[in-house]
Amino acid sequence: MTDGRSNFNQFELKNVRSSLIWIGFGGVFASALSVTLRPDTLELSNALLAIAIIWVGLLPGIVYLHQPDAARWPFPLMPLTGLFYALFFGMPAFFTDYLIGPHDQRIQFYGRAFLESVSLEAQVLVSVGMALMFLSWIAARNIIFRSLLSFTLPERRDHRAILVLTWALAISNLAYWALPEVRALPSVGQFLQPAGFVAFAIFYLMDKRGELSRLNRAIYFLLVLPLWIGLFFATGFLTPIILLITFWLTLRFLTTATLPWKLAFVIPLLLIFVYPHIVTYRALYWTAGLDTPVYAKVVGLAKIVSQNSLEQGLNSQGGNRPFTGLVRRGSLILPFSHVVNITPEFVDYWDGATYKTLFIGWIPRFIWREKPQERWGNEFGRRFLIIGSDTYTTSINIPWITEMYANFGRTGVLLGMLLAGLFLGFFERLLNSRQAGRLEQAIGFAVIFPLFFQESNFTLMTGSLLPLALCLWLYFTIGLRVLFPWGDKSRSKPT
């Protein structure tokens, strides 16, 4: 491939397309089976609406796979977003029985917070809200922002320059996760946290095109990448690892039109196996283990998982169910149902309070050191009676759609999801253009990728998005034009 501006649409998906009919039949059969074998505590109406959420969520992916190459957008942001809602707002309804204790027939979705059942209104709002978001996203990228200029870097670029700049991102990201002194620097996390995903995207795509030397490939994929993943494990948070795996699978699918189905099946199982023991790990290493080396933390996590598994087994006695925490963690429809049930009868609408910090997030903390911190997760938990009113250390995730209802009710969800589609369409036009070069696409993919995982409040996820895009543009523009003036486009390898 010699065209420096070619994109990923050249990869054929004939096998996937030819299988869509069989996948559709299988999906219909699985849906019917799920409704038929649903838990006794799940009403038929709830089950049917859960299936509706799943299918509405899967629809963008089906359309994406069925599209011709010329019409398909490079990165499947909306298919991933739909999958997120299908998995976290649709499927959990069929697992609510797992959260019902032997003495209380209510659904315990967090601590002492209970539900009688999944809210029908919440399920309807998710279904309709998703549809509105998808429609406004289509209008935004095809009509409203059709003339928007895409993210573009200098044409003049040198292969060595790109390698040096990418290595600087990868090493800086490792320093951020490994050194508390780096994390303590104001505003540095807004750039260095996503820098790891940018470096991964560039190195991965360069490697797939044969543009990465054996030495660079070995150092990054056999040393830096495992260390990066180890640092994620050491933090005690699995979400970054899940996002990285999803990002890798997406990039692999875009570049090879295939998925490693065995790994795609085994890796989630391993994470599911580890998750029940994360609480024990955090209790040990988040306090007493502050000075523990990273490798010791990873080894400690492995020991905790193996020892607890041997002691408890998959079917522990005494009524304890080891995967209850995982089911609860993935059931975002439950806190949304709770908010719908108690607002505004018991808790007043928030009236847009959580959106007031949106533009504040654009201001770097090194400029405004007294900038208010995002602590809406804790206030959300206390305000909506999920955690104790005197609890100030626990934070509850606020998905976008839950935040919309908490602030403005049904109107907030319907209008908010429309605006969310416009927002996503704008950034897709800016960072996910079919006409963009390979380097621009790698950067754009890494920047917009987290937007599909809409489990945290809107300002927290998007407040630094434009500043990040600008910083990356400045970083590569200055690096390619000033720091490496020897670049000769006519002799450089395409990137």
C-alpha positions as CSV (number, residue, x, y, z in Angstrom):
1,M,0.0,0.0,0.0
2,T,1.7,3.2,-1.2
3,D,-1.0,5.8,-0.9
4,G,-0.4,7.8,2.3
5,R,-4.0,8.9,2.4
6,S,-5.6,5.5,2.0
7,N,-8.0,4.3,4.7
8,F,-9.2,1.0,6.1
9,N,-12.2,0.6,3.9
10,Q,-10.3,-1.5,1.5
11,F,-10.6,-4.5,3.7
12,E,-13.3,-6.8,2.5
13,L,-15.8,-8.3,4.9
14,K,-17.5,-10.8,2.5
15,N,-17.4,-13.6,5.0
16,V,-19.0,-11.5,7.7
17,R,-21.7,-10.2,5.3
18,S,-22.6,-13.6,4.1
19,S,-23.0,-14.7,7.7
20,L,-25.3,-11.9,8.7
21,I,-28.5,-13.8,7.7
22,W,-27.4,-16.8,9.9
23,I,-26.4,-14.5,12.7
24,G,-29.8,-12.8,12.4
25,F,-31.6,-16.2,12.7
26,G,-29.3,-17.1,15.6
27,G,-30.1,-13.8,17.3
28,V,-33.8,-14.3,16.9
29,F,-33.6,-17.8,18.3
30,A,-31.4,-16.6,21.3
31,S,-33.9,-13.8,21.9
32,A,-36.9,-16.2,22.0
33,L,-35.0,-18.6,24.2
34,S,-34.0,-15.8,26.6
35,V,-37.6,-14.7,27.0
36,T,-38.9,-18.2,27.4
37,L,-36.3,-19.2,30.0
38,R,-36.3,-15.8,31.8
39,P,-36.2,-15.8,35.6
40,D,-39.5,-16.1,37.4
41,T,-39.0,-12.6,38.9
42,L,-38.7,-11.0,35.4
43,E,-42.0,-10.0,33.9
44,L,-42.7,-10.7,30.2
45,S,-42.9,-7.0,29.5
46,N,-39.5,-6.3,31.0
47,A,-38.0,-9.2,29.0
48,L,-39.4,-8.0,25.7
49,L,-38.2,-4.5,26.3
50,A,-34.8,-5.8,27.2
51,I,-34.7,-7.7,23.9
52,A,-35.7,-4.5,22.2
53,I,-32.8,-2.6,23.8
54,I,-30.4,-5.3,22.7
55,W,-31.6,-5.3,19.1
56,V,-31.7,-1.5,18.8
57,G,-28.1,-1.5,20.2
58,L,-26.9,-4.1,17.7
59,L,-28.6,-2.4,14.7
60,P,-25.7,0.1,14.0
61,G,-23.3,-2.8,14.0
62,I,-25.4,-4.8,11.6
63,V,-25.7,-1.8,9.3
64,Y,-22.0,-1.1,9.5
65,L,-21.1,-4.6,8.5
66,H,-23.6,-4.7,5.7
67,Q,-22.4,-1.4,4.1
68,P,-20.2,-1.4,1.1
69,D,-16.6,-0.4,1.7
70,A,-16.9,3.0,0.2
71,A,-19.8,4.0,2.5
72,R,-18.4,2.6,5.8
73,W,-16.7,5.0,8.2
74,P,-13.2,3.9,9.2
75,F,-13.8,3.5,13.0
76,P,-17.1,1.9,14.2
77,L,-17.8,4.4,17.0
78,M,-21.6,4.1,16.8
79,P,-21.6,0.2,16.5
80,L,-19.5,0.1,19.7
81,T,-21.8,2.6,21.4
82,G,-24.9,0.5,20.5
83,L,-23.1,-2.6,21.8
84,F,-22.4,-0.8,25.1
85,Y,-26.1,-0.2,25.6
86,A,-27.1,-3.7,24.6
87,L,-24.7,-5.2,27.1
88,F,-25.2,-2.8,30.0
89,F,-28.8,-1.7,29.7
90,G,-30.4,-4.6,27.8
91,M,-28.9,-8.0,28.8
92,P,-28.7,-7.3,32.6
93,A,-32.5,-7.6,33.0
94,F,-32.1,-11.4,32.5
95,F,-29.6,-11.6,35.4
96,T,-31.5,-9.7,38.0
97,D,-32.5,-12.9,39.8
98,Y,-28.8,-13.2,40.6
99,L,-29.0,-10.1,42.7
100,I,-32.0,-11.2,44.8
101,G,-31.0,-12.5,48.2
102,P,-32.6,-15.4,50.0
103,H,-34.3,-13.3,52.7
104,D,-35.2,-10.2,50.6
105,Q,-37.0,-10.7,47.3
106,R,-35.9,-7.2,46.0
107,I,-33.1,-6.6,43.7
108,Q,-30.0,-5.4,45.6
109,F,-28.2,-3.3,43.0
110,Y,-25.8,-1.5,45.4
111,G,-25.1,-1.8,49.1
112,R,-28.4,-1.1,50.8
113,A,-30.1,0.2,47.6
114,F,-32.9,-2.0,46.4
115,L,-35.4,-2.2,43.5
116,E,-38.6,-4.1,43.3
117,S,-38.1,-4.7,39.6
118,V,-36.6,-3.2,36.5
119,S,-38.4,0.0,35.5
120,L,-40.5,-0.3,32.4
121,E,-40.2,3.4,31.9
122,A,-36.5,3.3,32.1
123,Q,-36.3,0.5,29.5
124,V,-38.6,2.4,27.1
125,L,-36.5,5.6,27.5
126,V,-33.3,3.6,26.8
127,S,-34.8,2.2,23.6
128,V,-36.3,5.4,22.3
129,G,-33.2,7.4,23.4
130,M,-30.8,5.1,21.6
131,A,-32.9,5.4,18.4
132,L,-32.9,9.2,18.7
133,M,-29.1,9.2,19.2
134,F,-28.5,7.0,16.2
135,L,-30.7,9.2,13.9
136,S,-29.2,12.5,15.0
137,W,-25.7,11.0,14.6
138,I,-26.5,10.1,11.0
139,A,-27.9,13.6,10.4
140,A,-24.8,15.2,12.0
141,R,-22.2,13.4,10.1
142,N,-24.0,13.3,6.7
143,I,-25.7,16.7,6.7
144,I,-25.1,19.1,9.5
145,F,-21.3,18.7,9.8
146,R,-20.7,17.4,6.3
147,S,-18.4,20.3,5.4
148,L,-16.4,20.2,8.6
149,L,-12.7,20.0,8.0
150,S,-11.1,16.9,9.4
151,F,-8.1,16.5,11.7
152,T,-5.0,17.0,9.5
153,L,-1.3,16.9,10.1
154,P,1.6,18.2,7.9
155,E,2.0,16.4,4.6
156,R,5.8,16.5,5.1
157,R,6.6,13.7,7.5
158,D,9.5,11.3,8.2
159,H,9.2,7.7,9.2
160,R,11.9,8.2,11.9
161,A,10.2,11.3,13.2
162,I,6.9,9.4,13.7
163,L,8.7,6.6,15.5
164,V,10.4,9.0,17.9
165,L,7.2,11.0,18.6
166,T,5.3,7.8,19.2
167,W,7.9,6.3,21.5
168,A,7.9,9.5,23.5
169,L,4.1,9.1,24.0
170,A,4.5,5.4,25.0
171,I,7.3,6.1,27.6
172,S,5.5,9.2,29.0
173,N,2.4,7.2,29.5
174,L,4.3,4.5,31.4
175,A,5.9,7.2,33.5
176,Y,2.4,8.5,34.4
177,W,1.1,5.2,35.6
178,A,4.3,4.1,37.3
179,L,5.4,7.4,39.1
180,P,3.2,9.2,41.6
181,E,5.4,12.3,41.1
182,V,4.3,12.5,37.4
183,R,0.6,11.9,38.2
184,A,0.8,14.8,40.8
185,L,1.6,17.3,38.0
186,P,-1.4,19.5,37.2
187,S,-3.2,18.7,34.0
188,V,-0.7,16.1,32.9
189,G,-3.1,13.2,33.1
190,Q,-5.4,14.8,30.5
191,F,-2.7,14.2,27.9
192,L,-0.6,11.3,29.2
193,Q,-3.5,8.9,30.0
194,P,-4.8,8.8,26.4
195,A,-1.2,9.0,25.1
196,G,-0.8,5.3,25.7
197,F,-3.8,4.5,23.4
198,V,-2.5,6.8,20.7
199,A,0.9,5.1,20.8
200,F,-0.7,1.6,20.7
201,A,-2.8,2.5,17.7
202,I,0.1,4.0,15.8
203,F,2.5,1.1,16.5
204,Y,-0.2,-1.6,15.9
205,L,-1.2,-0.1,12.5
206,M,2.4,0.4,11.5
207,D,3.2,-3.2,12.4
208,K,0.2,-4.5,10.4
209,R,1.5,-2.7,7.3
210,G,5.1,-4.0,7.8
211,E,6.4,-0.5,8.6
212,L,7.7,-1.4,12.1
213,S,11.2,-2.9,12.4
214,R,11.8,-6.1,14.3
215,L,13.6,-4.2,17.1
216,N,10.8,-1.7,17.6
217,R,8.2,-4.4,17.4
218,A,10.0,-6.6,20.0
219,I,10.6,-3.7,22.4
220,Y,7.0,-2.4,22.3
221,F,4.9,-5.6,22.1
222,L,7.1,-7.8,24.3
223,L,8.3,-5.2,26.8
224,V,6.4,-1.9,26.9
225,L,2.9,-3.3,26.2
226,P,3.0,-6.0,28.9
227,L,4.4,-3.5,31.4
228,W,1.6,-1.1,30.5
229,I,-1.0,-3.8,31.1
230,G,0.7,-4.8,34.3
231,L,0.4,-1.2,35.5
232,F,-3.3,-1.3,34.8
233,F,-3.6,-4.5,36.9
234,A,-1.6,-2.9,39.7
235,T,-4.1,0.0,40.0
236,G,-6.9,-2.5,40.8
237,F,-9.1,-1.2,38.0
238,L,-10.1,-3.6,35.2
239,T,-11.9,-1.0,33.0
240,P,-8.7,0.2,31.3
241,I,-7.8,-3.4,30.5
242,I,-11.2,-4.1,29.1
243,L,-11.0,-0.9,27.0
244,L,-7.6,-1.8,25.7
245,I,-8.7,-5.3,24.7
246,T,-11.8,-3.8,23.0
247,F,-9.6,-1.3,21.2
248,W,-7.2,-4.1,20.0
249,L,-10.0,-6.3,18.8
250,T,-11.5,-3.3,16.9
251,L,-8.2,-2.4,15.2
252,R,-7.6,-6.0,14.3
253,F,-11.0,-6.3,12.8
254,L,-10.4,-3.1,10.8
255,T,-7.1,-4.2,9.5
256,T,-7.6,-7.9,8.8
257,A,-11.4,-8.2,8.7
258,T,-11.1,-11.1,11.2
259,L,-11.4,-11.6,14.9
260,P,-9.4,-14.0,17.1
261,W,-12.6,-15.7,18.4
262,K,-10.8,-18.0,20.8
263,L,-9.0,-15.1,22.5
264,A,-12.0,-12.9,22.3
265,F,-13.9,-15.6,24.3
266,V,-11.1,-16.6,26.7
267,I,-9.9,-13.1,27.7
268,P,-13.3,-11.9,29.0
269,L,-13.6,-15.2,30.9
270,L,-10.3,-14.5,32.6
271,L,-11.4,-11.0,33.6
272,I,-14.7,-12.4,34.9
273,F,-12.7,-14.8,37.0
274,V,-10.5,-12.1,38.4
275,Y,-13.2,-9.5,39.1
276,P,-14.7,-11.1,42.3
277,H,-11.3,-10.8,44.0
278,I,-10.5,-7.2,43.1
279,V,-12.1,-5.9,46.3
280,T,-9.7,-8.0,48.4
281,Y,-6.8,-6.8,46.3
282,R,-7.8,-3.2,46.7
283,A,-8.2,-3.5,50.5
284,L,-4.7,-4.9,50.7
285,Y,-2.7,-2.7,48.2
286,W,-4.5,0.6,48.1
287,T,-3.5,1.4,51.7
288,A,-0.7,-0.8,53.0
289,G,0.8,-1.4,49.5
290,L,1.4,2.1,48.5
291,D,5.2,1.5,48.1
292,T,4.9,-2.0,46.7
293,P,6.6,-2.4,43.3
294,V,4.4,-3.0,40.3
295,Y,5.5,-6.6,39.7
296,A,4.8,-7.4,43.3
297,K,1.3,-6.1,43.1
298,V,0.6,-8.1,39.9
299,V,2.0,-11.2,41.6
300,G,-0.1,-10.4,44.7
301,L,-3.2,-10.2,42.6
302,A,-2.5,-13.5,41.1
303,K,-2.0,-15.1,44.5
304,I,-5.2,-13.6,45.8
305,V,-7.2,-14.9,42.9
306,S,-5.7,-18.4,43.1
307,Q,-6.1,-18.7,46.9
308,N,-9.6,-17.4,47.0
309,S,-10.7,-19.5,44.1
310,L,-9.3,-22.7,45.8
311,E,-11.0,-21.8,49.1
312,Q,-14.4,-20.8,47.7
313,G,-14.7,-22.6,44.4
314,L,-17.2,-21.6,41.8
315,N,-20.0,-22.8,44.0
316,S,-19.2,-21.5,47.4
317,Q,-21.3,-22.6,50.4
318,G,-23.3,-20.4,52.7
319,G,-25.2,-18.7,49.9
320,N,-22.3,-16.5,48.7
321,R,-22.3,-16.1,45.0
322,P,-18.8,-15.1,43.7
323,F,-20.0,-13.2,40.6
324,T,-22.7,-11.1,42.2
325,G,-20.4,-8.1,42.2
326,L,-19.7,-8.5,38.5
327,V,-23.4,-8.8,37.6
328,R,-24.1,-5.7,39.7
329,R,-21.2,-3.8,38.1
330,G,-22.5,-4.4,34.6
331,S,-26.2,-3.8,35.3
332,L,-26.4,-0.1,34.5
333,I,-30.1,-0.4,33.8
334,L,-30.7,-0.9,37.6
335,P,-29.4,2.5,38.9
336,F,-31.2,4.1,36.0
337,S,-34.4,2.4,37.0
338,H,-33.8,3.6,40.6
339,V,-33.4,7.2,39.5
340,V,-36.5,7.0,37.3
341,N,-38.5,5.5,40.3
342,I,-37.6,8.2,42.8
343,T,-37.4,11.3,40.7
344,P,-39.0,13.7,41.2
345,E,-41.4,12.2,43.7
346,F,-38.7,11.8,46.4
347,V,-35.6,13.6,44.9
348,D,-35.8,16.8,43.0
349,Y,-34.4,17.1,39.5
350,W,-30.8,18.2,39.4
351,D,-31.6,21.0,37.0
352,G,-28.4,20.7,35.0
353,A,-26.0,21.0,37.9
354,T,-23.7,18.3,36.6
355,Y,-23.3,20.1,33.2
356,K,-22.1,23.4,34.7
357,T,-18.5,22.2,34.7
358,L,-18.4,21.3,31.0
359,F,-16.4,24.2,29.8
360,I,-14.4,24.5,33.0
361,G,-12.8,21.1,32.0
362,W,-11.2,22.8,29.0
363,I,-9.0,25.0,31.3
364,P,-5.8,23.3,32.3
365,R,-5.2,23.0,36.0
366,F,-1.7,24.4,35.7
367,I,-3.4,27.7,34.6
368,W,-6.3,27.5,37.2
369,R,-4.9,25.6,40.2
370,E,-8.1,26.1,42.2
371,K,-10.3,24.7,39.4
372,P,-13.2,22.6,41.0
373,Q,-12.7,18.9,40.9
374,E,-15.3,16.5,39.3
375,R,-16.9,14.8,42.3
376,W,-20.4,14.3,40.8
377,G,-20.1,10.5,41.3
378,N,-20.1,10.9,45.1
379,E,-22.8,13.5,45.2
380,F,-25.0,11.4,42.8
381,G,-24.8,8.4,45.2
382,R,-25.7,10.5,48.2
383,R,-28.4,12.6,46.5
384,F,-30.2,9.6,45.0
385,L,-30.0,7.5,48.2
386,I,-27.6,4.9,46.8
387,I,-24.9,5.4,49.4
388,G,-25.1,6.9,52.9
389,S,-25.6,10.7,53.2
390,D,-22.4,10.8,55.3
391,T,-20.2,8.8,52.8
392,Y,-17.7,11.0,51.0
393,T,-15.2,8.5,49.7
394,T,-17.3,6.3,47.5
395,S,-18.1,7.3,43.9
396,I,-21.0,5.9,41.8
397,N,-20.7,6.0,38.0
398,I,-23.3,8.2,36.3
399,P,-24.0,7.0,32.7
400,W,-24.9,9.7,30.2
401,I,-28.6,8.6,30.0
402,T,-29.0,8.4,33.8
403,E,-27.4,11.8,34.2
404,M,-29.9,13.2,31.6
405,Y,-32.9,11.9,33.5
406,A,-31.5,12.9,36.9
407,N,-31.2,16.5,35.7
408,F,-34.3,17.0,33.5
409,G,-36.4,13.8,33.5
410,R,-38.0,12.3,30.3
411,T,-37.4,15.5,28.3
412,G,-33.8,15.5,29.3
413,V,-33.3,11.9,28.0
414,L,-35.1,12.5,24.7
415,L,-33.4,15.9,24.0
416,G,-30.1,14.8,25.6
417,M,-29.8,11.7,23.4
418,L,-30.5,13.8,20.3
419,L,-27.7,16.2,21.4
420,A,-25.4,13.3,22.2
421,G,-25.8,12.0,18.6
422,L,-25.0,15.4,17.2
423,F,-22.0,15.6,19.5
424,L,-20.7,12.2,18.4
425,G,-21.4,13.0,14.8
426,F,-19.3,16.2,15.1
427,F,-16.3,14.4,16.5
428,E,-16.6,11.6,14.0
429,R,-16.4,14.2,11.2
430,L,-13.4,15.8,12.8
431,L,-11.4,12.7,13.8
432,N,-12.8,9.8,11.9
433,S,-12.7,10.9,8.3
434,R,-12.5,8.5,5.3
435,Q,-10.1,11.0,3.6
436,A,-7.7,11.2,6.5
437,G,-4.2,9.8,6.3
438,R,-3.0,6.8,8.3
439,L,-1.4,8.7,11.1
440,E,-4.4,11.0,11.5
441,Q,-6.7,8.0,11.6
442,A,-4.6,6.3,14.3
443,I,-4.7,9.4,16.4
444,G,-8.4,10.0,15.8
445,F,-9.3,6.4,16.6
446,A,-7.6,6.6,20.0
447,V,-9.2,10.0,20.9
448,I,-12.8,9.1,20.0
449,F,-12.7,5.5,21.1
450,P,-13.6,6.0,24.8
451,L,-16.7,7.9,23.8
452,F,-18.6,4.6,23.2
453,F,-18.2,3.6,26.9
454,Q,-20.8,6.0,28.2
455,E,-20.8,4.9,31.9
456,S,-19.5,8.1,33.5
457,N,-21.0,11.6,33.5
458,F,-20.7,13.6,30.4
459,T,-18.4,16.4,31.6
460,L,-15.9,13.9,33.0
461,M,-15.6,12.0,29.8
462,T,-15.7,14.9,27.3
463,G,-14.4,18.0,29.2
464,S,-10.8,17.5,27.9
465,L,-11.7,16.1,24.5
466,L,-11.1,19.3,22.4
467,P,-8.0,20.3,24.4
468,L,-6.6,16.8,23.9
469,A,-7.2,16.9,20.1
470,L,-5.5,20.3,20.0
471,C,-2.6,19.1,22.1
472,L,-2.0,16.1,19.9
473,W,-2.3,18.3,16.8
474,L,0.3,20.7,18.2
475,Y,2.5,17.8,19.4
476,F,2.7,16.1,16.0
477,T,2.7,19.3,14.0
478,I,5.6,20.8,15.9
479,G,7.4,17.5,16.0
480,L,7.1,16.8,12.3
481,R,7.9,20.4,11.2
482,V,10.3,21.7,13.7
483,L,12.0,19.0,15.7
484,F,12.6,16.8,12.6
485,P,13.2,19.2,9.7
486,W,15.0,16.5,7.7
487,G,11.7,14.8,6.8
488,D,11.3,14.3,3.0
489,K,7.9,13.3,1.9
490,S,9.2,11.9,-1.3
491,R,11.5,9.4,0.5
492,S,9.5,8.7,3.6
493,K,7.7,5.5,4.3
494,P,3.9,6.0,4.1
495,T,2.3,6.5,7.5
